[in-house]
Structure formats: structure tokens, C-alpha cells
């Protein structure tokens, strides 16, 4: 797990939290929504709503979970070369 602190700048004011986090963390908006809904985003001591509008200077703590291991399994296939 990694914790990132993200600050709202002038250009972020008025954006929805999910849109702001997606841009700030270089992730998809749906990944940002999942972080928010799973309780991995806090503003102070509270968990904000994904539709919340960002204000200048707000500080969001984002806990990024460890990546899930890939479940790819090898399989035998016939190849004509």
C-alpha cells in the first residue's frame, strides 16, 4: 500500500472529486470512483463523496492498494511453423 497526498490547485477548483483524482493520479475515472467508494480517499478525517466539488488548497490523502497479482496461466497450444 502507498499513500499519496494530492492538493487542489487553481485549475482544479470546481471539478468533481473523481475527475480531479483521475487527472492527478493518472488513472481512469472509474478507478478513482472505486478508490473513493472503497474508502481509500480522505479529506481531513472524513470520506468525501465522489460528486463533491474540489476547492482550492484542499488536501486529499489517497491510499493506493497494492496491485492485484495477475492470474494468467500458461496453456499448451499447437503452432505450425
N, C-alpha and C positions, 0 to 999 in steps of 0.2 A: 504494500500500500504506500502511496505517495500523497502528500498533502501539498496543494498549490494554493497560494493566496493570489486572488485576482482583484484588481482595483478598477473601478469605473472611471473613465476619463471623459472629457468634454464630448467627444464624438459618440460615446455610449449612452448618454443621457436620453431617456425616453424609450430605449429599446426594451423589449421583453427579456426577462432573465434568460430564458432558454436560447434565444438568438444571441444575446451577449456572450454567454458561456461558450456556445459553439464557435464563435469567432475568436474569442480569447484563448481557447484551449485547442483550436484547430481540430475540432471533432464535428460530427454531424449533429444537427439539431435534435434528432431522436436520441442520440447518445447523451446529449445534455439533459433532455427531459428525463431519461432513465436515471441519471445521476441525481437530479432533483427529487424525483419520486421515491428513490431508494434512500433518501435522507443523507446523501453524501455531499450536500451543499448547505452551508450555514451562513447566515448574516448575523453577526454577533453570536447570540446563543440560540437563535430560532431558525427553523427551517422555512425558507421563503417559498412562495407559490411560483410556479413556472411562468405564470402570466404577469407577474409583478414587473412594474416598470423600474428600470435602473436609474438611480440618482447619482450625481457627481460625488466622487470620493468614497462611495460605498466599497467595503472590503468583504469579499466572499471567500470563505475557506472551502476548498473543493478537495474531497478525499477521492483519489483515483484508485479504484480497486486493481489488484494485480491482474494481469491478463489471464484469461482462461486458457488452459492448455488445449492445443489442437487435438482433435480426436481422429485425425486422418490415419487410416490404416492401409498398409500396402496390400495389393492384390495381384494375383498371377493373371496375366493376360497374354494371349498369343500374338506375336508380332511376326509378320512376314517381311523379311528384309532382303 
